[in-house]
Amino acid sequence: VENPTLYRPFRAEVKSLKALTCSGKCEVKKLWHGSGDDTLQKIYCTGWDKNFATTFAFGKGNYFARDAKYSTDYSRRNAPSGTKVFRMILAFVAIRDTAVGKQTMLQPPYRN
């Protein structure tokens, strides 16, 4: 299910990110995100917000995986006991630069 209200601003942001980089580099990938039902509902309604994150291994933010199996583990961990259906989101994710994160990071490192 695509949310047109959130997708239009996403496309505009991708265009803006491409304009901000000298190389014009901004890849859009389809990546998986797994979480509990309450957090997924917030994402469905309002979009991504790093403040929804409660645990973070590589800094505060939203985590995505190339392989669904990895995200399934997070869905399973946050599901009610006895649940056999796990919800995940397959999202379009704009990637401009990457960095190695640290647990204490609140935002990505500054780049020129």
Biopython code that builds the backbone (N, CA, C, O; Angstrom):
import numpy as np
from Bio.PDB.StructureBuilder import StructureBuilder

atoms = [
    (1, "VAL", "N", (0.856, -1.167, 0.000)),
    (1, "VAL", "CA", (0.000, 0.000, 0.000)),
    (1, "VAL", "C", (0.900, 1.228, 0.000)),
    (1, "VAL", "O", (1.806, 1.348, 0.824)),
    (2, "GLU", "N", (0.647, 2.106, -0.904)),
    (2, "GLU", "CA", (1.430, 3.342, -0.985)),
    (2, "GLU", "C", (0.618, 4.492, -0.423)),
    (2, "GLU", "O", (-0.568, 4.624, -0.727)),
    (3, "ASN", "N", (1.242, 5.321, 0.390)),
    (3, "ASN", "CA", (0.589, 6.491, 0.948)),
    (3, "ASN", "C", (0.977, 7.704, 0.104)),
    (3, "ASN", "O", (2.072, 8.242, 0.268)),
    (4, "PRO", "N", (0.090, 8.142, -0.802)),
    (4, "PRO", "CA", (0.432, 9.261, -1.699)),
    (4, "PRO", "C", (0.766, 10.547, -0.943)),
    (4, "PRO", "O", (1.577, 11.345, -1.413)),
    (5, "THR", "N", (0.154, 10.752, 0.215)),
    (5, "THR", "CA", (0.420, 11.953, 1.003)),
    (5, "THR", "C", (1.873, 11.993, 1.463)),
    (5, "THR", "O", (2.463, 13.069, 1.561)),
    (6, "LEU", "N", (2.453, 10.828, 1.746)),
    (6, "LEU", "CA", (3.852, 10.769, 2.171)),
    (6, "LEU", "C", (4.810, 10.593, 0.994)),
    (6, "LEU", "O", (5.966, 11.009, 1.068)),
    (7, "TYR", "N", (4.332, 9.977, -0.094)),
    (7, "TYR", "CA", (5.217, 9.692, -1.224)),
    (7, "TYR", "C", (5.605, 10.962, -1.987)),
    (7, "TYR", "O", (6.756, 11.095, -2.402)),
    (8, "ARG", "N", (4.674, 11.889, -2.178)),
    (8, "ARG", "CA", (4.987, 13.121, -2.913)),
    (8, "ARG", "C", (6.120, 13.917, -2.250)),
    (8, "ARG", "O", (7.059, 14.315, -2.938)),
    (9, "PRO", "N", (6.056, 14.159, -0.932)),
    (9, "PRO", "CA", (7.173, 14.864, -0.294)),
    (9, "PRO", "C", (8.481, 14.065, -0.355)),
    (9, "PRO", "O", (9.562, 14.649, -0.429)),
    (10, "PHE", "N", (8.380, 12.739, -0.324)),
    (10, "PHE", "CA", (9.577, 11.898, -0.439)),
    (10, "PHE", "C", (10.254, 12.141, -1.779)),
    (10, "PHE", "O", (11.470, 12.326, -1.821)),
    (11, "ARG", "N", (9.509, 12.145, -2.863)),
    (11, "ARG", "CA", (10.093, 12.377, -4.190)),
    (11, "ARG", "C", (10.749, 13.762, -4.251)),
    (11, "ARG", "O", (11.818, 13.921, -4.839)),
    (12, "ALA", "N", (10.103, 14.758, -3.641)),
    (12, "ALA", "CA", (10.677, 16.108, -3.613)),
    (12, "ALA", "C", (11.979, 16.117, -2.813)),
    (12, "ALA", "O", (12.931, 16.803, -3.184)),
    (13, "GLU", "N", (12.021, 15.359, -1.721)),
    (13, "GLU", "CA", (13.236, 15.284, -0.904)),
    (13, "GLU", "C", (14.369, 14.606, -1.665)),
    (13, "GLU", "O", (15.521, 15.026, -1.558)),
    (14, "VAL", "N", (14.059, 13.569, -2.426)),
    (14, "VAL", "CA", (15.076, 12.896, -3.244)),
    (14, "VAL", "C", (15.664, 13.887, -4.243)),
    (14, "VAL", "O", (16.879, 13.940, -4.433)),
    (15, "LYS", "N", (14.815, 14.656, -4.867)),
    (15, "LYS", "CA", (15.284, 15.664, -5.831)),
    (15, "LYS", "C", (16.185, 16.687, -5.140)),
    (15, "LYS", "O", (17.214, 17.084, -5.688)),
    (16, "SER", "N", (15.798, 17.108, -3.943)),
    (16, "SER", "CA", (16.584, 18.063, -3.170)),
    (16, "SER", "C", (17.934, 17.476, -2.764)),
    (16, "SER", "O", (18.952, 18.164, -2.845)),
    (17, "LEU", "N", (17.958, 16.223, -2.332)),
    (17, "LEU", "CA", (19.211, 15.574, -1.944)),
    (17, "LEU", "C", (20.165, 15.470, -3.124)),
    (17, "LEU", "O", (21.372, 15.658, -2.971)),
    (18, "LYS", "N", (19.627, 15.172, -4.294)),
    (18, "LYS", "CA", (20.472, 15.094, -5.491)),
    (18, "LYS", "C", (21.088, 16.450, -5.808)),
    (18, "LYS", "O", (22.243, 16.530, -6.226)),
    (19, "ALA", "N", (20.323, 17.505, -5.611)),
    (19, "ALA", "CA", (20.814, 18.851, -5.890)),
    (19, "ALA", "C", (21.882, 19.290, -4.890)),
    (19, "ALA", "O", (22.749, 20.096, -5.228)),
    (20, "LEU", "N", (21.829, 18.767, -3.660)),
    (20, "LEU", "CA", (22.782, 19.159, -2.619)),
    (20, "LEU", "C", (24.159, 18.531, -2.777)),
    (20, "LEU", "O", (25.131, 19.026, -2.206)),
    (21, "THR", "N", (24.253, 17.463, -3.534)),
    (21, "THR", "CA", (25.537, 16.786, -3.679)),
    (21, "THR", "C", (26.172, 17.148, -5.009)),
    (21, "THR", "O", (25.488, 17.273, -6.024)),
    (22, "CYS", "N", (27.467, 17.312, -4.993)),
    (22, "CYS", "CA", (28.186, 17.640, -6.231)),
    (22, "CYS", "C", (28.024, 16.530, -7.264)),
    (22, "CYS", "O", (27.915, 16.790, -8.462)),
    (23, "SER", "N", (28.012, 15.300, -6.785)),
    (23, "SER", "CA", (27.914, 14.168, -7.711)),
    (23, "SER", "C", (26.479, 13.876, -8.110)),
    (23, "SER", "O", (26.238, 13.103, -9.038)),
    (24, "GLY", "N", (25.520, 14.488, -7.417)),
    (24, "GLY", "CA", (24.122, 14.187, -7.700)),
    (24, "GLY", "C", (23.722, 12.814, -7.196)),
    (24, "GLY", "O", (22.684, 12.275, -7.580)),
    (25, "LYS", "N", (24.565, 12.248, -6.321)),
    (25, "LYS", "CA", (24.340, 10.888, -5.836)),
    (25, "LYS", "C", (23.216, 10.849, -4.794)),
    (25, "LYS", "O", (23.299, 11.486, -3.744)),
    (26, "CYS", "N", (22.195, 10.108, -5.102)),
    (26, "CYS", "CA", (21.122, 9.834, -4.158)),
    (26, "CYS", "C", (20.379, 8.617, -4.700)),
    (26, "CYS", "O", (19.568, 8.721, -5.620)),
    (27, "GLU", "N", (20.670, 7.483, -4.119)),
    (27, "GLU", "CA", (20.043, 6.238, -4.560)),
    (27, "GLU", "C", (18.740, 6.020, -3.829)),
    (27, "GLU", "O", (18.624, 6.353, -2.649)),
    (28, "VAL", "N", (17.769, 5.469, -4.508)),
    (28, "VAL", "CA", (16.528, 5.052, -3.867)),
    (28, "VAL", "C", (16.484, 3.537, -3.928)),
    (28, "VAL", "O", (16.553, 2.938, -5.001)),
    (29, "LYS", "N", (16.367, 2.928, -2.751)),
    (29, "LYS", "CA", (16.322, 1.468, -2.668)),
    (29, "LYS", "C", (15.057, 1.040, -1.946)),
    (29, "LYS", "O", (14.504, 1.787, -1.139)),
    (30, "LYS", "N", (14.608, -0.165, -2.245)),
    (30, "LYS", "CA", (13.515, -0.766, -1.491)),
    (30, "LYS", "C", (14.140, -1.589, -0.374)),
    (30, "LYS", "O", (14.862, -2.554, -0.628)),
    (31, "LEU", "N", (13.856, -1.199, 0.868)),
    (31, "LEU", "CA", (14.427, -1.863, 2.034)),
    (31, "LEU", "C", (13.329, -2.194, 3.045)),
    (31, "LEU", "O", (12.275, -1.559, 3.057)),
    (32, "TRP", "N", (13.584, -3.180, 3.880)),
    (32, "TRP", "CA", (12.617, -3.667, 4.876)),
    (32, "TRP", "C", (12.812, -2.997, 6.220)),
    (32, "TRP", "O", (13.930, -2.651, 6.604)),
    (33, "HIS", "N", (11.700, -2.819, 6.936)),
    (33, "HIS", "CA", (11.734, -2.318, 8.306)),
    (33, "HIS", "C", (10.755, -3.141, 9.127)),
    (33, "HIS", "O", (9.591, -3.286, 8.752)),
    (34, "GLY", "N", (11.222, -3.675, 10.238)),
    (34, "GLY", "CA", (10.363, -4.446, 11.131)),
    (34, "GLY", "C", (10.303, -3.796, 12.489)),
    (34, "GLY", "O", (11.302, -3.282, 12.992)),
    (35, "SER", "N", (9.109, -3.821, 13.089)),
    (35, "SER", "CA", (8.930, -3.222, 14.409)),
    (35, "SER", "C", (7.623, -3.735, 14.996)),
    (35, "SER", "O", (6.964, -4.593, 14.409)),
    (36, "GLY", "N", (7.258, -3.213, 16.138)),
    (36, "GLY", "CA", (5.986, -3.564, 16.760)),
    (36, "GLY", "C", (4.819, -2.879, 16.069)),
    (36, "GLY", "O", (4.999, -1.882, 15.369)),
    (37, "ASP", "N", (3.626, -3.416, 16.268)),
    (37, "ASP", "CA", (2.428, -2.875, 15.618)),
    (37, "ASP", "C", (2.188, -1.402, 15.939)),
    (37, "ASP", "O", (1.792, -0.638, 15.059)),
    (38, "ASP", "N", (2.425, -0.992, 17.194)),
    (38, "ASP", "CA", (2.165, 0.399, 17.567)),
    (38, "ASP", "C", (3.079, 1.361, 16.803)),
    (38, "ASP", "O", (2.630, 2.410, 16.342)),
    (39, "THR", "N", (4.341, 1.011, 16.671)),
    (39, "THR", "CA", (5.277, 1.856, 15.930)),
    (39, "THR", "C", (4.965, 1.848, 14.443)),
    (39, "THR", "O", (5.018, 2.892, 13.793)),
    (40, "LEU", "N", (4.639, 0.681, 13.897)),
    (40, "LEU", "CA", (4.305, 0.615, 12.475)),
    (40, "LEU", "C", (3.082, 1.472, 12.163)),
    (40, "LEU", "O", (3.028, 2.121, 11.119)),
    (41, "GLN", "N", (2.103, 1.476, 13.064)),
    (41, "GLN", "CA", (0.908, 2.305, 12.856)),
    (41, "GLN", "C", (1.272, 3.786, 12.813)),
    (41, "GLN", "O", (0.726, 4.532, 12.000)),
    (42, "LYS", "N", (2.183, 4.219, 13.678)),
    (42, "LYS", "CA", (2.642, 5.617, 13.656)),
    (42, "LYS", "C", (3.312, 5.934, 12.320)),
    (42, "LYS", "O", (3.089, 6.997, 11.741)),
    (43, "ILE", "N", (4.137, 4.998, 11.834)),
    (43, "ILE", "CA", (4.825, 5.212, 10.561)),
    (43, "ILE", "C", (3.816, 5.299, 9.423)),
    (43, "ILE", "O", (3.937, 6.163, 8.554)),
    (44, "TYR", "N", (2.826, 4.417, 9.417)),
    (44, "TYR", "CA", (1.796, 4.435, 8.371)),
    (44, "TYR", "C", (1.108, 5.792, 8.318)),
    (44, "TYR", "O", (0.834, 6.313, 7.236)),
    (45, "CYS", "N", (0.830, 6.359, 9.478)),
    (45, "CYS", "CA", (0.044, 7.598, 9.539)),
    (45, "CYS", "C", (0.864, 8.867, 9.340)),
    (45, "CYS", "O", (0.389, 9.817, 8.717)),
    (46, "THR", "N", (2.093, 8.894, 9.863)),
    (46, "THR", "CA", (2.840, 10.148, 9.858)),
    (46, "THR", "C", (4.193, 10.093, 9.164)),
    (46, "THR", "O", (4.834, 11.127, 8.975)),
    (47, "GLY", "N", (4.632, 8.900, 8.785)),
    (47, "GLY", "CA", (5.939, 8.779, 8.144)),
    (47, "GLY", "C", (7.010, 8.436, 9.159)),
    (47, "GLY", "O", (6.710, 8.147, 10.317)),
    (48, "TRP", "N", (8.250, 8.468, 8.726)),
    (48, "TRP", "CA", (9.382, 8.048, 9.551)),
    (48, "TRP", "C", (9.789, 9.152, 10.505)),
    (48, "TRP", "O", (9.826, 10.325, 10.134)),
    (49, "ASP", "N", (10.093, 8.775, 11.726)),
    (49, "ASP", "CA", (10.549, 9.726, 12.735)),
    (49, "ASP", "C", (11.537, 8.992, 13.638)),
    (49, "ASP", "O", (11.179, 7.997, 14.267)),
    (50, "LYS", "N", (12.761, 9.471, 13.705)),
    (50, "LYS", "CA", (13.759, 8.759, 14.508)),
    (50, "LYS", "C", (13.404, 8.768, 15.990)),
    (50, "LYS", "O", (13.963, 7.991, 16.764)),
    (51, "ASN", "N", (12.483, 9.637, 16.392)),
    (51, "ASN", "CA", (12.059, 9.665, 17.790)),
    (51, "ASN", "C", (11.200, 8.460, 18.172)),
    (51, "ASN", "O", (10.976, 8.219, 19.358)),
    (52, "PHE", "N", (10.716, 7.702, 17.188)),
    (52, "PHE", "CA", (9.986, 6.465, 17.479)),
    (52, "PHE", "C", (10.947, 5.383, 17.971)),
    (52, "PHE", "O", (10.523, 4.429, 18.623)),
    (53, "ALA", "N", (12.229, 5.526, 17.666)),
    (53, "ALA", "CA", (13.220, 4.504, 18.023)),
    (53, "ALA", "C", (13.400, 4.436, 19.535)),
    (53, "ALA", "O", (13.505, 5.460, 20.209)),
    (54, "THR", "N", (13.435, 3.216, 20.052)),
    (54, "THR", "CA", (13.644, 3.024, 21.484)),
    (54, "THR", "C", (14.980, 2.332, 21.766)),
    (54, "THR", "O", (15.523, 2.461, 22.863)),
    (55, "THR", "N", (15.496, 1.620, 20.808)),
    (55, "THR", "CA", (16.817, 0.991, 20.946)),
    (55, "THR", "C", (17.604, 1.288, 19.676)),
    (55, "THR", "O", (17.044, 1.361, 18.581)),
    (56, "PHE", "N", (18.907, 1.458, 19.844)),
    (56, "PHE", "CA", (19.725, 1.748, 18.675)),
    (56, "PHE", "C", (21.151, 1.286, 18.907)),
    (56, "PHE", "O", (21.787, 1.638, 19.900)),
    (57, "ALA", "N", (21.637, 0.491, 17.970)),
    (57, "ALA", "CA", (22.991, -0.050, 18.059)),
    (57, "ALA", "C", (24.005, 0.861, 17.365)),
    (57, "ALA", "O", (25.177, 0.880, 17.739)),
    (58, "PHE", "N", (23.557, 1.619, 16.355)),
    (58, "PHE", "CA", (24.475, 2.436, 15.552)),
    (58, "PHE", "C", (24.060, 3.899, 15.536)),
    (58, "PHE", "O", (24.337, 4.601, 14.564)),
    (59, "GLY", "N", (23.405, 4.373, 16.583)),
    (59, "GLY", "CA", (22.947, 5.747, 16.658)),
    (59, "GLY", "C", (21.439, 5.824, 16.536)),
    (59, "GLY", "O", (20.790, 4.901, 16.045)),
    (60, "LYS", "N", (20.894, 6.940, 16.991)),
    (60, "LYS", "CA", (19.446, 7.129, 16.970)),
    (60, "LYS", "C", (18.973, 7.328, 15.540)),
    (60, "LYS", "O", (19.463, 8.205, 14.829)),
    (61, "GLY", "N", (18.031, 6.517, 15.131)),
    (61, "GLY", "CA", (17.519, 6.638, 13.777)),
    (61, "GLY", "C", (16.643, 5.462, 13.408)),
    (61, "GLY", "O", (16.314, 4.623, 14.247)),
    (62, "ASN", "N", (16.273, 5.410, 12.154)),
    (62, "ASN", "CA", (15.468, 4.315, 11.613)),
    (62, "ASN", "C", (16.406, 3.345, 10.914)),
    (62, "ASN", "O", (17.308, 3.749, 10.180)),
    (63, "TYR", "N", (16.182, 2.076, 11.152)),
    (63, "TYR", "CA", (17.032, 1.039, 10.584)),
    (63, "TYR", "C", (16.279, 0.261, 9.515)),
    (63, "TYR", "O", (15.097, -0.049, 9.668)),
    (64, "PHE", "N", (16.974, -0.046, 8.444)),
    (64, "PHE", "CA", (16.392, -0.777, 7.322)),
    (64, "PHE", "C", (17.314, -1.925, 6.944)),
    (64, "PHE", "O", (18.518, -1.890, 7.198)),
    (65, "ALA", "N", (16.725, -2.939, 6.334)),
    (65, "ALA", "CA", (17.513, -4.107, 5.928)),
    (65, "ALA", "C", (17.220, -4.459, 4.483)),
    (65, "ALA", "O", (16.095, -4.315, 4.003)),
    (66, "ARG", "N", (18.246, -4.920, 3.807)),
    (66, "ARG", "CA", (18.098, -5.391, 2.427)),
    (66, "ARG", "C", (17.298, -6.695, 2.397)),
    (66, "ARG", "O", (16.497, -6.923, 1.490)),
    (67, "ASP", "N", (17.527, -7.551, 3.405)),
    (67, "ASP", "CA", (16.878, -8.859, 3.458)),
    (67, "ASP", "C", (15.736, -8.859, 4.469)),
    (67, "ASP", "O", (15.909, -8.435, 5.612)),
    (68, "ALA", "N", (14.579, -9.331, 4.047)),
    (68, "ALA", "CA", (13.393, -9.361, 4.906)),
    (68, "ALA", "C", (13.623, -10.177, 6.169)),
    (68, "ALA", "O", (13.064, -9.847, 7.215)),
    (69, "LYS", "N", (14.419, -11.219, 6.107)),
    (69, "LYS", "CA", (14.665, -12.087, 7.259)),
    (69, "LYS", "C", (15.183, -11.286, 8.447)),
    (69, "LYS", "O", (14.783, -11.535, 9.584)),
    (70, "TYR", "N", (16.056, -10.341, 8.198)),
    (70, "TYR", "CA", (16.616, -9.536, 9.279)),
    (70, "TYR", "C", (15.523, -8.704, 9.951)),
    (70, "TYR", "O", (15.476, -8.625, 11.179)),
    (71, "SER", "N", (14.648, -8.086, 9.165)),
    (71, "SER", "CA", (13.563, -7.269, 9.713)),
    (71, "SER", "C", (12.501, -8.118, 10.395)),
    (71, "SER", "O", (11.858, -7.664, 11.342)),
    (72, "THR", "N", (12.315, -9.340, 9.925)),
    (72, "THR", "CA", (11.356, -10.246, 10.562)),
    (72, "THR", "C", (11.740, -10.479, 12.016)),
    (72, "THR", "O", (10.867, -10.575, 12.878)),
    (73, "ASP", "N", (13.022, -10.570, 12.294)),
    (73, "ASP", "CA", (13.473, -10.766, 13.674)),
    (73, "ASP", "C", (13.004, -9.633, 14.587)),
    (73, "ASP", "O", (12.626, -9.884, 15.731)),
    (74, "TYR", "N", (13.022, -8.390, 14.100)),
    (74, "TYR", "CA", (12.547, -7.258, 14.901)),
    (74, "TYR", "C", (11.034, -7.298, 15.063)),
    (74, "TYR", "O", (10.523, -6.976, 16.135)),
    (75, "SER", "N", (10.313, -7.686, 14.023)),
    (75, "SER", "CA", (8.861, -7.801, 14.116)),
    (75, "SER", "C", (8.486, -8.875, 15.126)),
    (75, "SER", "O", (7.579, -8.684, 15.936)),
    (76, "ARG", "N", (9.174, -9.985, 15.078)),
    (76, "ARG", "CA", (8.904, -11.104, 15.989)),
    (76, "ARG", "C", (9.185, -10.687, 17.433)),
    (76, "ARG", "O", (8.405, -11.003, 18.331)),
    (77, "ARG", "N", (10.279, -9.989, 17.657)),
    (77, "ARG", "CA", (10.680, -9.566, 18.999)),
    (77, "ARG", "C", (9.653, -8.613, 19.608)),
    (77, "ARG", "O", (9.466, -8.603, 20.825)),
    (78, "ASN", "N", (8.987, -7.814, 18.776)),
    (78, "ASN", "CA", (8.037, -6.814, 19.263)),
    (78, "ASN", "C", (6.579, -7.258, 19.172)),
    (78, "ASN", "O", (5.680, -6.481, 19.492)),
    (79, "ALA", "N", (6.332, -8.489, 18.742)),
    (79, "ALA", "CA", (4.959, -8.986, 18.584)),
    (79, "ALA", "C", (4.443, -9.559, 19.905)),
    (79, "ALA", "O", (5.222, -10.034, 20.731)),
    (80, "PRO", "N", (3.115, -9.507, 20.096)),
    (80, "PRO", "CA", (2.539, -10.126, 21.294)),
    (80, "PRO", "C", (2.845, -11.623, 21.330)),
    (80, "PRO", "O", (2.993, -12.255, 20.284)),
    (81, "SER", "N", (2.938, -12.178, 22.515)),
    (81, "SER", "CA", (3.226, -13.597, 22.691)),
    (81, "SER", "C", (2.210, -14.463, 21.949)),
    (81, "SER", "O", (1.009, -14.200, 22.001)),
    (82, "GLY", "N", (2.688, -15.475, 21.270)),
    (82, "GLY", "CA", (1.812, -16.400, 20.550)),
    (82, "GLY", "C", (1.442, -15.949, 19.145)),
    (82, "GLY", "O", (0.778, -16.686, 18.416)),
    (83, "THR", "N", (1.862, -14.750, 18.756)),
    (83, "THR", "CA", (1.549, -14.232, 17.425)),
    (83, "THR", "C", (2.340, -14.978, 16.364)),
    (83, "THR", "O", (3.528, -15.251, 16.533)),
    (84, "LYS", "N", (1.665, -15.306, 15.265)),
    (84, "LYS", "CA", (2.359, -15.984, 14.164)),
    (84, "LYS", "C", (2.392, -15.131, 12.900)),
    (84, "LYS", "O", (2.945, -15.538, 11.879)),
    (85, "VAL", "N", (1.794, -13.945, 12.980)),
    (85, "VAL", "CA", (1.811, -13.018, 11.848)),
    (85, "VAL", "C", (2.667, -11.823, 12.262)),
    (85, "VAL", "O", (2.424, -11.200, 13.296)),
    (86, "PHE", "N", (3.663, -11.514, 11.447)),
    (86, "PHE", "CA", (4.572, -10.422, 11.755)),
    (86, "PHE", "C", (4.490, -9.385, 10.641)),
    (86, "PHE", "O", (4.575, -9.724, 9.461)),
    (87, "ARG", "N", (4.325, -8.135, 11.018)),
    (87, "ARG", "CA", (4.173, -7.059, 10.040)),
    (87, "ARG", "C", (5.489, -6.334, 9.829)),
    (87, "ARG", "O", (6.254, -6.094, 10.763)),
    (88, "MET", "N", (5.725, -5.995, 8.573)),
    (88, "MET", "CA", (6.916, -5.234, 8.211)),
    (88, "MET", "C", (6.521, -4.246, 7.124)),
    (88, "MET", "O", (5.449, -4.350, 6.529)),
    (89, "ILE", "N", (7.394, -3.298, 6.880)),
    (89, "ILE", "CA", (7.195, -2.325, 5.805)),
    (89, "ILE", "C", (8.307, -2.516, 4.783)),
    (89, "ILE", "O", (9.480, -2.609, 5.142)),
    (90, "LEU", "N", (7.935, -2.574, 3.516)),
    (90, "LEU", "CA", (8.899, -2.505, 2.428)),
    (90, "LEU", "C", (8.861, -1.055, 1.961)),
    (90, "LEU", "O", (7.884, -0.610, 1.359)),
    (91, "ALA", "N", (9.934, -0.325, 2.247)),
    (91, "ALA", "CA", (9.932, 1.120, 2.042)),
    (91, "ALA", "C", (10.904, 1.550, 0.953)),
    (91, "ALA", "O", (11.932, 0.913, 0.723)),
    (92, "PHE", "N", (10.554, 2.642, 0.291)),
    (92, "PHE", "CA", (11.505, 3.323, -0.571)),
    (92, "PHE", "C", (12.381, 4.166, 0.352)),
    (92, "PHE", "O", (11.861, 4.969, 1.127)),
    (93, "VAL", "N", (13.697, 3.997, 0.281)),
    (93, "VAL", "CA", (14.614, 4.714, 1.164)),
    (93, "VAL", "C", (15.622, 5.464, 0.304)),
    (93, "VAL", "O", (16.268, 4.875, -0.562)),
    (94, "ALA", "N", (15.753, 6.763, 0.547)),
    (94, "ALA", "CA", (16.733, 7.591, -0.162)),
    (94, "ALA", "C", (18.053, 7.516, 0.583)),
    (94, "ALA", "O", (18.114, 7.801, 1.779)),
    (95, "ILE", "N", (19.110, 7.130, -0.123)),
    (95, "ILE", "CA", (20.429, 6.993, 0.478)),
    (95, "ILE", "C", (21.397, 7.921, -0.239)),
    (95, "ILE", "O", (21.645, 7.777, -1.436)),
    (96, "ARG", "N", (21.932, 8.862, 0.499)),
    (96, "ARG", "CA", (22.898, 9.783, -0.089)),
    (96, "ARG", "C", (24.305, 9.395, 0.324)),
    (96, "ARG", "O", (25.114, 9.017, -0.523)),
    (97, "ASP", "N", (24.604, 9.480, 1.585)),
    (97, "ASP", "CA", (25.912, 9.112, 2.107)),
    (97, "ASP", "C", (25.719, 8.067, 3.195)),
    (97, "ASP", "O", (24.660, 8.002, 3.818)),
    (98, "THR", "N", (26.731, 7.258, 3.421)),
    (98, "THR", "CA", (26.678, 6.301, 4.515)),
    (98, "THR", "C", (27.848, 6.573, 5.450)),
    (98, "THR", "O", (28.842, 7.187, 5.062)),
    (99, "ALA", "N", (27.714, 6.109, 6.681)),
    (99, "ALA", "CA", (28.767, 6.288, 7.672)),
    (99, "ALA", "C", (28.673, 5.148, 8.672)),
    (99, "ALA", "O", (27.611, 4.554, 8.856)),
    (100, "VAL", "N", (29.777, 4.853, 9.305)),
    (100, "VAL", "CA", (29.775, 3.864, 10.379)),
    (100, "VAL", "C", (29.217, 4.556, 11.613)),
    (100, "VAL", "O", (29.710, 5.608, 12.018)),
    (101, "GLY", "N", (28.191, 3.967, 12.207)),
    (101, "GLY", "CA", (27.555, 4.584, 13.356)),
    (101, "GLY", "C", (28.114, 4.100, 14.678)),
    (101, "GLY", "O", (28.822, 3.095, 14.746)),
    (102, "LYS", "N", (27.783, 4.834, 15.721)),
    (102, "LYS", "CA", (28.113, 4.477, 17.094)),
    (102, "LYS", "C", (26.834, 4.598, 17.909)),
    (102, "LYS", "O", (25.975, 5.426, 17.605)),
    (103, "GLN", "N", (26.707, 3.789, 18.923)),
    (103, "GLN", "CA", (25.475, 3.744, 19.708)),
    (103, "GLN", "C", (25.088, 5.105, 20.280)),
    (103, "GLN", "O", (23.899, 5.388, 20.428)),
    (104, "THR", "N", (26.041, 5.933, 20.597)),
    (104, "THR", "CA", (25.763, 7.219, 21.242)),
    (104, "THR", "C", (25.421, 8.343, 20.255)),
    (104, "THR", "O", (25.086, 9.447, 20.686)),
    (105, "MET", "N", (25.496, 8.094, 18.965)),
    (105, "MET", "CA", (25.241, 9.142, 17.971)),
    (105, "MET", "C", (23.762, 9.534, 17.957)),
    (105, "MET", "O", (22.881, 8.674, 17.956)),
    (106, "LEU", "N", (23.507, 10.839, 17.945)),
    (106, "LEU", "CA", (22.142, 11.335, 17.842)),
    (106, "LEU", "C", (21.808, 11.775, 16.421)),
    (106, "LEU", "O", (20.638, 11.900, 16.059)),
    (107, "GLN", "N", (22.843, 12.007, 15.623)),
    (107, "GLN", "CA", (22.652, 12.363, 14.220)),
    (107, "GLN", "C", (23.886, 11.904, 13.440)),
    (107, "GLN", "O", (24.934, 11.638, 14.030)),
    (108, "PRO", "N", (23.762, 11.815, 12.129)),
    (108, "PRO", "CA", (24.930, 11.375, 11.322)),
    (108, "PRO", "C", (26.077, 12.373, 11.449)),
    (108, "PRO", "O", (25.856, 13.545, 11.755)),
    (109, "PRO", "N", (27.306, 11.904, 11.213)),
    (109, "PRO", "CA", (28.453, 12.824, 11.276)),
    (109, "PRO", "C", (28.375, 13.877, 10.163)),
    (109, "PRO", "O", (27.821, 13.628, 9.093)),
    (110, "TYR", "N", (28.935, 15.044, 10.436)),
    (110, "TYR", "CA", (28.953, 16.136, 9.451)),
    (110, "TYR", "C", (29.855, 15.736, 8.282)),
    (110, "TYR", "O", (30.930, 15.166, 8.468)),
    (111, "ARG", "N", (29.389, 16.048, 7.087)),
    (111, "ARG", "CA", (30.183, 15.828, 5.864)),
    (111, "ARG", "C", (30.237, 17.108, 5.063)),
    (111, "ARG", "O", (29.252, 17.844, 4.999)),
    (112, "ASN", "N", (31.377, 17.382, 4.451)),
    (112, "ASN", "CA", (31.502, 18.556, 3.560)),
    (112, "ASN", "C", (30.792, 18.263, 2.257)),
    (112, "ASN", "O", (30.769, 19.108, 1.363)),
]
sb = StructureBuilder()
sb.init_structure("model")
sb.init_model(0)
sb.init_chain("A")
sb.init_seg("    ")
for serial, (resi, resn, name, xyz) in enumerate(atoms, 1):
    if name == "N":
        sb.init_residue(resn, " ", resi, " ")
    sb.init_atom(name, np.array(xyz, "f"), 0.0, 1.0, " ", f" {name:<3s}", serial, name[0])
structure = sb.get_structure()
